[in-house]
Amino acid sequence: MAERVVVTGGSGRLGPWVIREFLEHGYEVVNIDTRHPQEPLCPTVIADLAQLGDAVDVLEGADALVHLAAIPAAGLRPNEFTFRNNVLSTYNVLAAASLLGMSKAVITSSESSYGLVFALHPFSPQYVPVDEDHPQLPQDSYGLSKVVNEATADMFHRRSGMQVVSFRLGNVIAPDMYENFPSFIHNPRERERILWSYIDTRDAAVAYRLAVEADGLGSMRLNIAADDTSMDIPSRELMAVSYPDVRDFRAPLEGYETLLDNRRAKQVLGWQPVHRWRDHVNV
Ligand SMILES: NC(=O)c1ccc[n+]([C@@H]2O[C@H](COP(=O)([O-])OP(=O)(O)OC[C@H]3O[C@@H](n4cnc5c(N)ncnc54)[C@H](O)[C@@H]3O)[C@@H](O)[C@H]2O)c1
């Protein structure tokens, strides 16, 4: 079992949940971020991971890397900045991990890598639920940065044998965000570009720990999403409204099932999301 885990980007939305999950399971955790967290859960080292020197320095002595740090969407910063920050920081932490002989890393990709969400020229998925074999067709620098990062993970796995799991997260929802759900759950047009996906921060956190504890995964991509969509409208009805041209349905879709296929993560990690928006919201 890995004992000392470096979590990057631990001062953000998802980070504290991931840090807590590792701490609760007996790991020593260090957070690396460009800013301090609201609530200190573990030591934080301030570093810019887009600088290789910083990355090597802060990863020394760790057994595993959990890389969350990124500009988390298109449009928040200039396109070139987002690409440079996300691609270089991922290259640098994996280069450092590989150089230091680390055997396990998990990096954070996104459903945005499939390209629908920030597409300048909107398009439909080729089939649903969208699984990890679906083409990634981003038209934006954020989605592209995630595609490049997955290729970077492959390269370091080939180079050093390090296990690198790339999590393609659905929209990350912390518990205090469920109060917003009533404002959109009845309108299919809301969230259609993210295939109405979501993942509770607590369920995502468990998946990160399981990926660090798993062996023999090589370089693998896994969708991480809740079992249901974030909507109070059946999944086939959502598809009929927003993507009527899609005919290829690869799951029964008889209720509110996710359209971002999470079956591989469940199979490979023995993971099961347990937090559902319906348990937090009166519909
Ligand atoms: N929020 C979502 O809905 C969503 C969906 C899919 C994937 N993701 C991915 O999940 C991860 C976490 O997202 P989040 O919502 O917690 O984002 P966030 O912006 O809340 O947190 C990211 C953290 O990374 C830090 N960071 C950014 N660049 C850095 C650098 N060069 N060096 C050091 N620290 C740096 C930021 O300061 C921030 O604290 C990201 O990789 C994001 O792309 C998020």
PDBQT file of the ligand as one rigid body, heavy atoms in Angstrom, charges set to zero:
ROOT
HETATM    1  N1  LIG A 301     -15.211  20.819 -12.019  1.00  0.00    +0.000 N 
HETATM    2  C1  LIG A 301     -15.665  19.931 -12.904  1.00  0.00    +0.000 C 
HETATM    3  O1  LIG A 301     -16.876  19.826 -13.171  1.00  0.00    +0.000 OA
HETATM    4  C2  LIG A 301     -14.677  19.008 -13.619  1.00  0.00    +0.000 A 
HETATM    5  C3  LIG A 301     -15.165  18.085 -14.551  1.00  0.00    +0.000 A 
HETATM    6  C4  LIG A 301     -14.267  17.215 -15.173  1.00  0.00    +0.000 A 
HETATM    7  C5  LIG A 301     -12.924  17.275 -14.856  1.00  0.00    +0.000 A 
HETATM    8  N2  LIG A 301     -12.476  18.191 -13.958  1.00  0.00    +0.000 N 
HETATM    9  C6  LIG A 301     -11.054  18.207 -13.616  1.00  0.00    +0.000 C 
HETATM   10  O2  LIG A 301     -10.947  17.895 -12.233  1.00  0.00    +0.000 OA
HETATM   11  C7  LIG A 301      -9.788  18.532 -11.685  1.00  0.00    +0.000 C 
HETATM   12  C8  LIG A 301     -10.177  19.305 -10.431  1.00  0.00    +0.000 C 
HETATM   13  O3  LIG A 301     -11.161  20.251 -10.802  1.00  0.00    +0.000 OA
HETATM   14  P1  LIG A 301     -11.786  21.281  -9.738  1.00  0.00    +0.000 P 
HETATM   15  O4  LIG A 301     -13.205  21.479 -10.154  1.00  0.00    +0.000 OA
HETATM   16  O5  LIG A 301     -11.451  20.886  -8.364  1.00  0.00    +0.000 OA
HETATM   17  O6  LIG A 301     -10.963  22.601 -10.163  1.00  0.00    +0.000 OA
HETATM   18  P2  LIG A 301     -10.492  23.832  -9.221  1.00  0.00    +0.000 P 
HETATM   19  O7  LIG A 301     -10.155  24.960 -10.140  1.00  0.00    +0.000 OA
HETATM   20  O8  LIG A 301     -11.490  24.073  -8.158  1.00  0.00    +0.000 OA
HETATM   21  O9  LIG A 301      -9.150  23.255  -8.578  1.00  0.00    +0.000 OA
HETATM   22  C9  LIG A 301      -7.985  23.100  -9.337  1.00  0.00    +0.000 C 
HETATM   23  C10 LIG A 301      -6.804  23.551  -8.479  1.00  0.00    +0.000 C 
HETATM   24  O10 LIG A 301      -5.594  23.403  -9.280  1.00  0.00    +0.000 OA
HETATM   25  C11 LIG A 301      -4.735  24.484  -8.956  1.00  0.00    +0.000 C 
HETATM   26  N3  LIG A 301      -3.785  24.675 -10.069  1.00  0.00    +0.000 N 
HETATM   27  C12 LIG A 301      -4.075  25.020 -11.349  1.00  0.00    +0.000 A 
HETATM   28  N4  LIG A 301      -2.928  25.108 -12.060  1.00  0.00    +0.000 NA
HETATM   29  C13 LIG A 301      -1.909  24.824 -11.217  1.00  0.00    +0.000 A 
HETATM   30  C14 LIG A 301      -0.492  24.777 -11.365  1.00  0.00    +0.000 A 
HETATM   31  N5  LIG A 301       0.099  25.061 -12.537  1.00  0.00    +0.000 N 
HETATM   32  N6  LIG A 301       0.263  24.431 -10.297  1.00  0.00    +0.000 NA
HETATM   33  C15 LIG A 301      -0.323  24.153  -9.095  1.00  0.00    +0.000 A 
HETATM   34  N7  LIG A 301      -1.668  24.202  -8.896  1.00  0.00    +0.000 NA
HETATM   35  C16 LIG A 301      -2.443  24.544  -9.948  1.00  0.00    +0.000 A 
HETATM   36  C17 LIG A 301      -5.661  25.684  -8.725  1.00  0.00    +0.000 C 
HETATM   37  O11 LIG A 301      -5.052  26.679  -7.940  1.00  0.00    +0.000 OA
HETATM   38  C18 LIG A 301      -6.881  25.020  -8.049  1.00  0.00    +0.000 C 
HETATM   39  O12 LIG A 301      -6.803  25.117  -6.631  1.00  0.00    +0.000 OA
HETATM   40  C19 LIG A 301      -9.204  19.377 -12.814  1.00  0.00    +0.000 C 
HETATM   41  O13 LIG A 301      -8.163  18.654 -13.433  1.00  0.00    +0.000 OA
HETATM   42  C20 LIG A 301     -10.375  19.558 -13.772  1.00  0.00    +0.000 C 
HETATM   43  O14 LIG A 301      -9.937  19.783 -15.095  1.00  0.00    +0.000 OA
HETATM   44  C21 LIG A 301     -13.322  19.051 -13.315  1.00  0.00    +0.000 A 
ENDROOT
TORSDOF 0
